[in-house]
Amino acid sequence: MRILITYSRFPWPTTRGDQLTVHKLLGYLTRRHEVDFLAVAPDHPGHQKRLPGGLRHVELVQNPRVLRVARVASALVSGRCLQIAYFLPADFVRRRAALVMQRRYDLVYSHYIRSHGHNPLKGMVPAR
């Protein structure tokens, strides 16, 4: 299977349960599947080396603190979900859409709603 896993953090260091879950999931799935990974870039570039081997493609999106604060302020006015505003930069959404269109995945797994956002992938997956 061709799988895209999206995650609104970076799975290392595994100091939180969700980070450990995603890290282990990546390692498990790469044993038998073609796995691409889209995540927010880590605070320390050296953490990228801690990703499990065997990932077919990795894309990391920047999410600077100043932009997170601006998105949360905008969400307060618009009534949108604060967690999605904080954790999901527009570049992440654009990259996910581009990957789905280009690579024709069998499965797209978003860990947490904030890794998927408000807009469904409806209309983005080409018919086979």
Phi and psi in radians as a Rosetta constraint file:
Dihedral C 1 N 2 CA 2 C 2 CIRCULARHARMONIC -1.738 0.35
Dihedral N 2 CA 2 C 2 N 3 CIRCULARHARMONIC 2.086 0.35
Dihedral C 2 N 3 CA 3 C 3 CIRCULARHARMONIC -2.183 0.35
Dihedral N 3 CA 3 C 3 N 4 CIRCULARHARMONIC 2.401 0.35
Dihedral C 3 N 4 CA 4 C 4 CIRCULARHARMONIC -1.949 0.35
Dihedral N 4 CA 4 C 4 N 5 CIRCULARHARMONIC 2.187 0.35
Dihedral C 4 N 5 CA 5 C 5 CIRCULARHARMONIC -1.926 0.35
Dihedral N 5 CA 5 C 5 N 6 CIRCULARHARMONIC 2.223 0.35
Dihedral C 5 N 6 CA 6 C 6 CIRCULARHARMONIC -2.023 0.35
Dihedral N 6 CA 6 C 6 N 7 CIRCULARHARMONIC 2.499 0.35
Dihedral C 6 N 7 CA 7 C 7 CIRCULARHARMONIC -2.613 0.35
Dihedral N 7 CA 7 C 7 N 8 CIRCULARHARMONIC 2.323 0.35
Dihedral C 7 N 8 CA 8 C 8 CIRCULARHARMONIC -1.451 0.35
Dihedral N 8 CA 8 C 8 N 9 CIRCULARHARMONIC 0.091 0.35
Dihedral C 8 N 9 CA 9 C 9 CIRCULARHARMONIC -2.296 0.35
Dihedral N 9 CA 9 C 9 N 10 CIRCULARHARMONIC -2.998 0.35
Dihedral C 9 N 10 CA 10 C 10 CIRCULARHARMONIC -1.901 0.35
Dihedral N 10 CA 10 C 10 N 11 CIRCULARHARMONIC 2.411 0.35
Dihedral C 10 N 11 CA 11 C 11 CIRCULARHARMONIC -1.409 0.35
Dihedral N 11 CA 11 C 11 N 12 CIRCULARHARMONIC 0.364 0.35
Dihedral C 11 N 12 CA 12 C 12 CIRCULARHARMONIC -2.549 0.35
Dihedral N 12 CA 12 C 12 N 13 CIRCULARHARMONIC 2.419 0.35
Dihedral C 12 N 13 CA 13 C 13 CIRCULARHARMONIC -1.260 0.35
Dihedral N 13 CA 13 C 13 N 14 CIRCULARHARMONIC 2.732 0.35
Dihedral C 13 N 14 CA 14 C 14 CIRCULARHARMONIC -1.508 0.35
Dihedral N 14 CA 14 C 14 N 15 CIRCULARHARMONIC 1.057 0.35
Dihedral C 14 N 15 CA 15 C 15 CIRCULARHARMONIC -1.519 0.35
Dihedral N 15 CA 15 C 15 N 16 CIRCULARHARMONIC -0.228 0.35
Dihedral C 15 N 16 CA 16 C 16 CIRCULARHARMONIC -2.103 0.35
Dihedral N 16 CA 16 C 16 N 17 CIRCULARHARMONIC 2.665 0.35
Dihedral C 16 N 17 CA 17 C 17 CIRCULARHARMONIC -1.045 0.35
Dihedral N 17 CA 17 C 17 N 18 CIRCULARHARMONIC -0.661 0.35
Dihedral C 17 N 18 CA 18 C 18 CIRCULARHARMONIC -1.184 0.35
Dihedral N 18 CA 18 C 18 N 19 CIRCULARHARMONIC -0.603 0.35
Dihedral C 18 N 19 CA 19 C 19 CIRCULARHARMONIC -1.150 0.35
Dihedral N 19 CA 19 C 19 N 20 CIRCULARHARMONIC -0.761 0.35
Dihedral C 19 N 20 CA 20 C 20 CIRCULARHARMONIC -1.089 0.35
Dihedral N 20 CA 20 C 20 N 21 CIRCULARHARMONIC -0.755 0.35
Dihedral C 20 N 21 CA 21 C 21 CIRCULARHARMONIC -1.035 0.35
Dihedral N 21 CA 21 C 21 N 22 CIRCULARHARMONIC -0.850 0.35
Dihedral C 21 N 22 CA 22 C 22 CIRCULARHARMONIC -1.164 0.35
Dihedral N 22 CA 22 C 22 N 23 CIRCULARHARMONIC -0.722 0.35
Dihedral C 22 N 23 CA 23 C 23 CIRCULARHARMONIC -1.036 0.35
Dihedral N 23 CA 23 C 23 N 24 CIRCULARHARMONIC -0.818 0.35
Dihedral C 23 N 24 CA 24 C 24 CIRCULARHARMONIC -1.190 0.35
Dihedral N 24 CA 24 C 24 N 25 CIRCULARHARMONIC -0.667 0.35
Dihedral C 24 N 25 CA 25 C 25 CIRCULARHARMONIC -1.076 0.35
Dihedral N 25 CA 25 C 25 N 26 CIRCULARHARMONIC -0.767 0.35
Dihedral C 25 N 26 CA 26 C 26 CIRCULARHARMONIC -1.031 0.35
Dihedral N 26 CA 26 C 26 N 27 CIRCULARHARMONIC -0.835 0.35
Dihedral C 26 N 27 CA 27 C 27 CIRCULARHARMONIC -1.077 0.35
Dihedral N 27 CA 27 C 27 N 28 CIRCULARHARMONIC -0.714 0.35
Dihedral C 27 N 28 CA 28 C 28 CIRCULARHARMONIC -1.180 0.35
Dihedral N 28 CA 28 C 28 N 29 CIRCULARHARMONIC -0.843 0.35
Dihedral C 28 N 29 CA 29 C 29 CIRCULARHARMONIC -1.212 0.35
Dihedral N 29 CA 29 C 29 N 30 CIRCULARHARMONIC -0.538 0.35
Dihedral C 29 N 30 CA 30 C 30 CIRCULARHARMONIC -1.204 0.35
Dihedral N 30 CA 30 C 30 N 31 CIRCULARHARMONIC -0.243 0.35
Dihedral C 30 N 31 CA 31 C 31 CIRCULARHARMONIC -1.191 0.35
Dihedral N 31 CA 31 C 31 N 32 CIRCULARHARMONIC -0.534 0.35
Dihedral C 31 N 32 CA 32 C 32 CIRCULARHARMONIC -2.257 0.35
Dihedral N 32 CA 32 C 32 N 33 CIRCULARHARMONIC -0.043 0.35
Dihedral C 32 N 33 CA 33 C 33 CIRCULARHARMONIC -2.367 0.35
Dihedral N 33 CA 33 C 33 N 34 CIRCULARHARMONIC 2.848 0.35
Dihedral C 33 N 34 CA 34 C 34 CIRCULARHARMONIC -1.547 0.35
Dihedral N 34 CA 34 C 34 N 35 CIRCULARHARMONIC 1.959 0.35
Dihedral C 34 N 35 CA 35 C 35 CIRCULARHARMONIC -2.052 0.35
Dihedral N 35 CA 35 C 35 N 36 CIRCULARHARMONIC 2.224 0.35
Dihedral C 35 N 36 CA 36 C 36 CIRCULARHARMONIC -1.848 0.35
Dihedral N 36 CA 36 C 36 N 37 CIRCULARHARMONIC 2.655 0.35
Dihedral C 36 N 37 CA 37 C 37 CIRCULARHARMONIC -2.342 0.35
Dihedral N 37 CA 37 C 37 N 38 CIRCULARHARMONIC 2.234 0.35
Dihedral C 37 N 38 CA 38 C 38 CIRCULARHARMONIC -2.111 0.35
Dihedral N 38 CA 38 C 38 N 39 CIRCULARHARMONIC 2.175 0.35
Dihedral C 38 N 39 CA 39 C 39 CIRCULARHARMONIC -2.620 0.35
Dihedral N 39 CA 39 C 39 N 40 CIRCULARHARMONIC 2.982 0.35
Dihedral C 39 N 40 CA 40 C 40 CIRCULARHARMONIC -1.345 0.35
Dihedral N 40 CA 40 C 40 N 41 CIRCULARHARMONIC 2.415 0.35
Dihedral C 40 N 41 CA 41 C 41 CIRCULARHARMONIC -1.061 0.35
Dihedral N 41 CA 41 C 41 N 42 CIRCULARHARMONIC 2.548 0.35
Dihedral C 41 N 42 CA 42 C 42 CIRCULARHARMONIC -1.263 0.35
Dihedral N 42 CA 42 C 42 N 43 CIRCULARHARMONIC 2.805 0.35
Dihedral C 42 N 43 CA 43 C 43 CIRCULARHARMONIC -1.156 0.35
Dihedral N 43 CA 43 C 43 N 44 CIRCULARHARMONIC -0.566 0.35
Dihedral C 43 N 44 CA 44 C 44 CIRCULARHARMONIC -2.042 0.35
Dihedral N 44 CA 44 C 44 N 45 CIRCULARHARMONIC 2.084 0.35
Dihedral C 44 N 45 CA 45 C 45 CIRCULARHARMONIC -0.974 0.35
Dihedral N 45 CA 45 C 45 N 46 CIRCULARHARMONIC -0.491 0.35
Dihedral C 45 N 46 CA 46 C 46 CIRCULARHARMONIC -1.116 0.35
Dihedral N 46 CA 46 C 46 N 47 CIRCULARHARMONIC -0.362 0.35
Dihedral C 46 N 47 CA 47 C 47 CIRCULARHARMONIC -1.168 0.35
Dihedral N 47 CA 47 C 47 N 48 CIRCULARHARMONIC -0.404 0.35
Dihedral C 47 N 48 CA 48 C 48 CIRCULARHARMONIC -1.032 0.35
Dihedral N 48 CA 48 C 48 N 49 CIRCULARHARMONIC -0.525 0.35
Dihedral C 48 N 49 CA 49 C 49 CIRCULARHARMONIC -1.185 0.35
Dihedral N 49 CA 49 C 49 N 50 CIRCULARHARMONIC -0.256 0.35
Dihedral C 49 N 50 CA 50 C 50 CIRCULARHARMONIC -1.556 0.35
Dihedral N 50 CA 50 C 50 N 51 CIRCULARHARMONIC -0.026 0.35
Dihedral C 50 N 51 CA 51 C 51 CIRCULARHARMONIC -1.146 0.35
Dihedral N 51 CA 51 C 51 N 52 CIRCULARHARMONIC 2.531 0.35
Dihedral C 51 N 52 CA 52 C 52 CIRCULARHARMONIC -1.037 0.35
Dihedral N 52 CA 52 C 52 N 53 CIRCULARHARMONIC 2.553 0.35
Dihedral C 52 N 53 CA 53 C 53 CIRCULARHARMONIC -1.213 0.35
Dihedral N 53 CA 53 C 53 N 54 CIRCULARHARMONIC 2.833 0.35
Dihedral C 53 N 54 CA 54 C 54 CIRCULARHARMONIC 1.617 0.35
Dihedral N 54 CA 54 C 54 N 55 CIRCULARHARMONIC -0.060 0.35
Dihedral C 54 N 55 CA 55 C 55 CIRCULARHARMONIC -1.191 0.35
Dihedral N 55 CA 55 C 55 N 56 CIRCULARHARMONIC 2.336 0.35
Dihedral C 55 N 56 CA 56 C 56 CIRCULARHARMONIC -1.269 0.35
Dihedral N 56 CA 56 C 56 N 57 CIRCULARHARMONIC -0.708 0.35
Dihedral C 56 N 57 CA 57 C 57 CIRCULARHARMONIC -2.659 0.35
Dihedral N 57 CA 57 C 57 N 58 CIRCULARHARMONIC 2.378 0.35
Dihedral C 57 N 58 CA 58 C 58 CIRCULARHARMONIC -2.215 0.35
Dihedral N 58 CA 58 C 58 N 59 CIRCULARHARMONIC 2.263 0.35
Dihedral C 58 N 59 CA 59 C 59 CIRCULARHARMONIC -2.188 0.35
Dihedral N 59 CA 59 C 59 N 60 CIRCULARHARMONIC 2.314 0.35
Dihedral C 59 N 60 CA 60 C 60 CIRCULARHARMONIC -2.114 0.35
Dihedral N 60 CA 60 C 60 N 61 CIRCULARHARMONIC 2.301 0.35
Dihedral C 60 N 61 CA 61 C 61 CIRCULARHARMONIC -1.946 0.35
Dihedral N 61 CA 61 C 61 N 62 CIRCULARHARMONIC 2.369 0.35
Dihedral C 61 N 62 CA 62 C 62 CIRCULARHARMONIC -1.286 0.35
Dihedral N 62 CA 62 C 62 N 63 CIRCULARHARMONIC 2.559 0.35
Dihedral C 62 N 63 CA 63 C 63 CIRCULARHARMONIC -2.471 0.35
Dihedral N 63 CA 63 C 63 N 64 CIRCULARHARMONIC 1.268 0.35
Dihedral C 63 N 64 CA 64 C 64 CIRCULARHARMONIC -1.072 0.35
Dihedral N 64 CA 64 C 64 N 65 CIRCULARHARMONIC 2.534 0.35
Dihedral C 64 N 65 CA 65 C 65 CIRCULARHARMONIC -0.978 0.35
Dihedral N 65 CA 65 C 65 N 66 CIRCULARHARMONIC -0.726 0.35
Dihedral C 65 N 66 CA 66 C 66 CIRCULARHARMONIC -1.082 0.35
Dihedral N 66 CA 66 C 66 N 67 CIRCULARHARMONIC -0.647 0.35
Dihedral C 66 N 67 CA 67 C 67 CIRCULARHARMONIC -1.279 0.35
Dihedral N 67 CA 67 C 67 N 68 CIRCULARHARMONIC -0.581 0.35
Dihedral C 67 N 68 CA 68 C 68 CIRCULARHARMONIC -1.077 0.35
Dihedral N 68 CA 68 C 68 N 69 CIRCULARHARMONIC -0.778 0.35
Dihedral C 68 N 69 CA 69 C 69 CIRCULARHARMONIC -1.118 0.35
Dihedral N 69 CA 69 C 69 N 70 CIRCULARHARMONIC -0.740 0.35
Dihedral C 69 N 70 CA 70 C 70 CIRCULARHARMONIC -1.106 0.35
Dihedral N 70 CA 70 C 70 N 71 CIRCULARHARMONIC -0.713 0.35
Dihedral C 70 N 71 CA 71 C 71 CIRCULARHARMONIC -1.161 0.35
Dihedral N 71 CA 71 C 71 N 72 CIRCULARHARMONIC -0.661 0.35
Dihedral C 71 N 72 CA 72 C 72 CIRCULARHARMONIC -1.148 0.35
Dihedral N 72 CA 72 C 72 N 73 CIRCULARHARMONIC -0.732 0.35
Dihedral C 72 N 73 CA 73 C 73 CIRCULARHARMONIC -1.053 0.35
Dihedral N 73 CA 73 C 73 N 74 CIRCULARHARMONIC -0.735 0.35
Dihedral C 73 N 74 CA 74 C 74 CIRCULARHARMONIC -1.125 0.35
Dihedral N 74 CA 74 C 74 N 75 CIRCULARHARMONIC -0.682 0.35
Dihedral C 74 N 75 CA 75 C 75 CIRCULARHARMONIC -1.158 0.35
Dihedral N 75 CA 75 C 75 N 76 CIRCULARHARMONIC -0.604 0.35
Dihedral C 75 N 76 CA 76 C 76 CIRCULARHARMONIC -1.049 0.35
Dihedral N 76 CA 76 C 76 N 77 CIRCULARHARMONIC -0.667 0.35
Dihedral C 76 N 77 CA 77 C 77 CIRCULARHARMONIC -1.329 0.35
Dihedral N 77 CA 77 C 77 N 78 CIRCULARHARMONIC -0.684 0.35
Dihedral C 77 N 78 CA 78 C 78 CIRCULARHARMONIC -1.514 0.35
Dihedral N 78 CA 78 C 78 N 79 CIRCULARHARMONIC -0.257 0.35
Dihedral C 78 N 79 CA 79 C 79 CIRCULARHARMONIC 1.463 0.35
Dihedral N 79 CA 79 C 79 N 80 CIRCULARHARMONIC 0.203 0.35
Dihedral C 79 N 80 CA 80 C 80 CIRCULARHARMONIC -1.352 0.35
Dihedral N 80 CA 80 C 80 N 81 CIRCULARHARMONIC 2.867 0.35
Dihedral C 80 N 81 CA 81 C 81 CIRCULARHARMONIC -1.114 0.35
Dihedral N 81 CA 81 C 81 N 82 CIRCULARHARMONIC 2.213 0.35
Dihedral C 81 N 82 CA 82 C 82 CIRCULARHARMONIC -1.174 0.35
Dihedral N 82 CA 82 C 82 N 83 CIRCULARHARMONIC -0.664 0.35
Dihedral C 82 N 83 CA 83 C 83 CIRCULARHARMONIC -1.131 0.35
Dihedral N 83 CA 83 C 83 N 84 CIRCULARHARMONIC -0.716 0.35
Dihedral C 83 N 84 CA 84 C 84 CIRCULARHARMONIC -1.139 0.35
Dihedral N 84 CA 84 C 84 N 85 CIRCULARHARMONIC -0.757 0.35
Dihedral C 84 N 85 CA 85 C 85 CIRCULARHARMONIC -1.047 0.35
Dihedral N 85 CA 85 C 85 N 86 CIRCULARHARMONIC -0.712 0.35
Dihedral C 85 N 86 CA 86 C 86 CIRCULARHARMONIC -1.257 0.35
Dihedral N 86 CA 86 C 86 N 87 CIRCULARHARMONIC -0.767 0.35
Dihedral C 86 N 87 CA 87 C 87 CIRCULARHARMONIC -1.670 0.35
Dihedral N 87 CA 87 C 87 N 88 CIRCULARHARMONIC -0.196 0.35
Dihedral C 87 N 88 CA 88 C 88 CIRCULARHARMONIC -2.094 0.35
Dihedral N 88 CA 88 C 88 N 89 CIRCULARHARMONIC 1.615 0.35
Dihedral C 88 N 89 CA 89 C 89 CIRCULARHARMONIC -1.247 0.35
Dihedral N 89 CA 89 C 89 N 90 CIRCULARHARMONIC 2.696 0.35
Dihedral C 89 N 90 CA 90 C 90 CIRCULARHARMONIC -1.043 0.35
Dihedral N 90 CA 90 C 90 N 91 CIRCULARHARMONIC -0.608 0.35
Dihedral C 90 N 91 CA 91 C 91 CIRCULARHARMONIC -1.061 0.35
Dihedral N 91 CA 91 C 91 N 92 CIRCULARHARMONIC -0.623 0.35
Dihedral C 91 N 92 CA 92 C 92 CIRCULARHARMONIC -1.096 0.35
Dihedral N 92 CA 92 C 92 N 93 CIRCULARHARMONIC -0.808 0.35
Dihedral C 92 N 93 CA 93 C 93 CIRCULARHARMONIC -1.109 0.35
Dihedral N 93 CA 93 C 93 N 94 CIRCULARHARMONIC -0.760 0.35
Dihedral C 93 N 94 CA 94 C 94 CIRCULARHARMONIC -1.118 0.35
Dihedral N 94 CA 94 C 94 N 95 CIRCULARHARMONIC -0.756 0.35
Dihedral C 94 N 95 CA 95 C 95 CIRCULARHARMONIC -1.147 0.35
Dihedral N 95 CA 95 C 95 N 96 CIRCULARHARMONIC -0.704 0.35
Dihedral C 95 N 96 CA 96 C 96 CIRCULARHARMONIC -1.087 0.35
Dihedral N 96 CA 96 C 96 N 97 CIRCULARHARMONIC -0.799 0.35
Dihedral C 96 N 97 CA 97 C 97 CIRCULARHARMONIC -1.067 0.35
Dihedral N 97 CA 97 C 97 N 98 CIRCULARHARMONIC -0.746 0.35
Dihedral C 97 N 98 CA 98 C 98 CIRCULARHARMONIC -1.126 0.35
Dihedral N 98 CA 98 C 98 N 99 CIRCULARHARMONIC -0.757 0.35
Dihedral C 98 N 99 CA 99 C 99 CIRCULARHARMONIC -1.079 0.35
Dihedral N 99 CA 99 C 99 N 100 CIRCULARHARMONIC -0.768 0.35
Dihedral C 99 N 100 CA 100 C 100 CIRCULARHARMONIC -1.086 0.35
Dihedral N 100 CA 100 C 100 N 101 CIRCULARHARMONIC -0.728 0.35
Dihedral C 100 N 101 CA 101 C 101 CIRCULARHARMONIC -1.207 0.35
Dihedral N 101 CA 101 C 101 N 102 CIRCULARHARMONIC -0.693 0.35
Dihedral C 101 N 102 CA 102 C 102 CIRCULARHARMONIC -1.390 0.35
Dihedral N 102 CA 102 C 102 N 103 CIRCULARHARMONIC -0.642 0.35
Dihedral C 102 N 103 CA 103 C 103 CIRCULARHARMONIC -1.850 0.35
Dihedral N 103 CA 103 C 103 N 104 CIRCULARHARMONIC -0.158 0.35
Dihedral C 103 N 104 CA 104 C 104 CIRCULARHARMONIC 0.886 0.35
Dihedral N 104 CA 104 C 104 N 105 CIRCULARHARMONIC 1.211 0.35
Dihedral C 104 N 105 CA 105 C 105 CIRCULARHARMONIC -1.294 0.35
Dihedral N 105 CA 105 C 105 N 106 CIRCULARHARMONIC 2.659 0.35
Dihedral C 105 N 106 CA 106 C 106 CIRCULARHARMONIC -1.432 0.35
Dihedral N 106 CA 106 C 106 N 107 CIRCULARHARMONIC -0.484 0.35
Dihedral C 106 N 107 CA 107 C 107 CIRCULARHARMONIC -2.606 0.35
Dihedral N 107 CA 107 C 107 N 108 CIRCULARHARMONIC 2.345 0.35
Dihedral C 107 N 108 CA 108 C 108 CIRCULARHARMONIC -2.062 0.35
Dihedral N 108 CA 108 C 108 N 109 CIRCULARHARMONIC 2.070 0.35
Dihedral C 108 N 109 CA 109 C 109 CIRCULARHARMONIC -1.979 0.35
Dihedral N 109 CA 109 C 109 N 110 CIRCULARHARMONIC 2.101 0.35
Dihedral C 109 N 110 CA 110 C 110 CIRCULARHARMONIC -1.890 0.35
Dihedral N 110 CA 110 C 110 N 111 CIRCULARHARMONIC 2.012 0.35
Dihedral C 110 N 111 CA 111 C 111 CIRCULARHARMONIC -1.406 0.35
Dihedral N 111 CA 111 C 111 N 112 CIRCULARHARMONIC 1.965 0.35
Dihedral C 111 N 112 CA 112 C 112 CIRCULARHARMONIC 1.459 0.35
Dihedral N 112 CA 112 C 112 N 113 CIRCULARHARMONIC 2.585 0.35
Dihedral C 112 N 113 CA 113 C 113 CIRCULARHARMONIC -1.098 0.35
Dihedral N 113 CA 113 C 113 N 114 CIRCULARHARMONIC -0.566 0.35
Dihedral C 113 N 114 CA 114 C 114 CIRCULARHARMONIC -1.208 0.35
Dihedral N 114 CA 114 C 114 N 115 CIRCULARHARMONIC -0.248 0.35
Dihedral C 114 N 115 CA 115 C 115 CIRCULARHARMONIC -1.470 0.35
Dihedral N 115 CA 115 C 115 N 116 CIRCULARHARMONIC -0.205 0.35
Dihedral C 115 N 116 CA 116 C 116 CIRCULARHARMONIC -1.904 0.35
Dihedral N 116 CA 116 C 116 N 117 CIRCULARHARMONIC -0.663 0.35
Dihedral C 116 N 117 CA 117 C 117 CIRCULARHARMONIC 1.525 0.35
Dihedral N 117 CA 117 C 117 N 118 CIRCULARHARMONIC -2.933 0.35
Dihedral C 117 N 118 CA 118 C 118 CIRCULARHARMONIC -1.418 0.35
Dihedral N 118 CA 118 C 118 N 119 CIRCULARHARMONIC -0.495 0.35
Dihedral C 118 N 119 CA 119 C 119 CIRCULARHARMONIC -1.677 0.35
Dihedral N 119 CA 119 C 119 N 120 CIRCULARHARMONIC 2.164 0.35
Dihedral C 119 N 120 CA 120 C 120 CIRCULARHARMONIC -1.220 0.35
Dihedral N 120 CA 120 C 120 N 121 CIRCULARHARMONIC 2.890 0.35
Dihedral C 120 N 121 CA 121 C 121 CIRCULARHARMONIC -1.404 0.35
Dihedral N 121 CA 121 C 121 N 122 CIRCULARHARMONIC 0.064 0.35
Dihedral C 121 N 122 CA 122 C 122 CIRCULARHARMONIC -0.868 0.35
Dihedral N 122 CA 122 C 122 N 123 CIRCULARHARMONIC 2.286 0.35
Dihedral C 122 N 123 CA 123 C 123 CIRCULARHARMONIC 1.503 0.35
Dihedral N 123 CA 123 C 123 N 124 CIRCULARHARMONIC -0.124 0.35
Dihedral C 123 N 124 CA 124 C 124 CIRCULARHARMONIC -1.721 0.35
Dihedral N 124 CA 124 C 124 N 125 CIRCULARHARMONIC -0.323 0.35
Dihedral C 124 N 125 CA 125 C 125 CIRCULARHARMONIC -1.607 0.35
Dihedral N 125 CA 125 C 125 N 126 CIRCULARHARMONIC 2.043 0.35
Dihedral C 125 N 126 CA 126 C 126 CIRCULARHARMONIC -1.179 0.35
Dihedral N 126 CA 126 C 126 N 127 CIRCULARHARMONIC 2.547 0.35
Dihedral C 126 N 127 CA 127 C 127 CIRCULARHARMONIC -1.170 0.35
Dihedral N 127 CA 127 C 127 N 128 CIRCULARHARMONIC 2.506 0.35
